[in-house]
Amino acid sequence: MDIKSIPPQMLVPKPIGEPVGTPLADLSNVGSTGDVGTSFADALKGAVEDANAKSVEAEHQVQRLVVGEGSVHQAMIAMQDASVAMEMVLAVRNKALEAYHEIMRMPV
């Protein structure tokens, strides 16, 4: 990497207190509850529904394979996709439980 390839505006130091980059989220649409977009519960519910749909699709692909209509590749891809989705849901669940237990261990 050559220093000449760096844009000149990145080489000028910013004064302290001045924002360096663009904000991560546009907070103009924040409601009274602090929601930006979907809530965590809605996102988690969507992830669980997606994992369930992928599991149903994997079962459907396996049934097609058993009767001779589907391919092994499609069945394996669907099963792996369902497995990854379920692992993600379980990882989020485990992190939420860890956070809950950590909060419960805090002194009052």
N, C-alpha and C positions, 0 to 999 in steps of 0.2 A: 504494500500500500504506500502510495506516495502522498506526502503532505499537501501537494499542490491539488490533489483531487478532493480535498476537504473544502466545502463551501466557506467563503470568507465570513459569513455571519456566524458560523459556529466557532470561529477562532477568537471572536471578540467576547471578553468576559462580561457577564451581566451583573448589574448592581445587586447587592444583597436585598432580598425582599421582593425583587421583581420575578414574576413567574418565568421559568426557564422554557417550558414547552407548552403544548396545548393541554387543556384540562382533560382528565380521563372521561368525564361524563358531563353532559349538559344538564345542569341542575335546575334549569328553569321550569321543568315539568314535575318537580318534586311536590307531592301532595302534602297534606297535613300529617299524614302518617309516616312520611319519609320514603315512600315507595318510589323507586325509579324503575319503570318497566314492570316486569313480573316479580312477584315475591319469591322468597326462597321456597316456601311451601308449594307454590304453583310450579316452580322449576323442578322440585323434587317429585311432585305428583306426575309431571310430564315425563320425567326420566323413568319412573316406575311403570307408567303406561307404555312407554316405548320399549322397555325391557320385556314387558309382558307380550306386546305385539310381536317382538322378534322371537320370543319363545314359541308363540303359536305358529308363526311362519316356519320356524325350524321343524316343529312337529309335522306341519303340513308337507314340507319338503321330504321328510323321512317317510311319511306315509306314501307319497308319490314314488319314492325310490323302491319301497317294498312291493308295490303293485307293478313296477316296471316302467313307469312313465317318466320319472325324474332321473337326474344324473347324480352320481356320487359327488361330483364337484359342487353342485348347487346345494346339496344337502349338507355337506361339510362346511361350506361357507356360511350357510344360514345358522348352523349349530354353533360355529365359532363366533359369529356376530351376536347371537343371543347370550353366549357365555361371557363375552366381553361387556355387554350391556349390564348383565347381572352383577359382574364383578365391580363395575363402577357404582352401581346402586348400593352394593354392600359396603364398599369403601366409604362412600358418603355417610351411610348409616353408622358405620363404626366411628368415623371422625365426629359425628354429632353426639354419639354416646360418650366418647372420650371427653368432649367439651362439657357435656352435662355433668359427668362425674368430677371433672376438674372444678367446675363451679360449686358443686355440692361440697367439695373438700375445703373451700375457702372459709376462713373464719368470718364470723359475722360481726 
